[in-house]
Structure formats: C-alpha cells, structure tokens
C-alpha cells in the first residue's frame, strides 16, 4: 500500500469511527482492554449481557470460550 493509499485508509477509518461514536458507539483510540485473540472488548460484552433484554439461563466460560444457553 502506497503512502497516499495509507493516508486515505486512515482518513476512512477515522470517518467511520467518528460516525459510530456520534451514534452512541464507544470508541477507544488506544484500544486499551481489547482482546486480540477474541477480537472484542470483554468489558463491552459483559456490559451488554448485563443490560440486554434476553433471558439468560446459563452463562459460563468453557474451553476458553464464553458459552450460553438461552430459552
């Protein structure tokens, strides 16, 4: 990727991040707390689970993954 292409890509990424942030999404400019292996922010997932309107009957960590059953 050339320098010009890289600059365009960074500007494009920034525009997407700003749009999402303006519509209620959280944005971490430093990526602090990001779990690369699972490709997510664990605190965000746990926060979503705590505030979701789903009925969770079982949630646990098995074999390295969060698993759930929902009825």
C-alpha positions, 0 to 999 in steps of 0.5 A: 500500500502506497503512502497516499493509499495509507493516508486515505485508509486512515482518513476512512477509518477515522470517518467511520469511527467518528460516525459510530461514536456520534451514534452512541458507539464507544470508541477507544483510540488506544484500544486499551482492554481489547482482546486480540485473540477474541477480537472484542472488548470483554468489558463491552460484552459483559456490559451488554449481557448485563443490560440486554433484554434476553433471558439468560439461563446459563452463562459460563466460560468453557474451553476458553470460550464464553458459552450460553444457553438461552430459552 
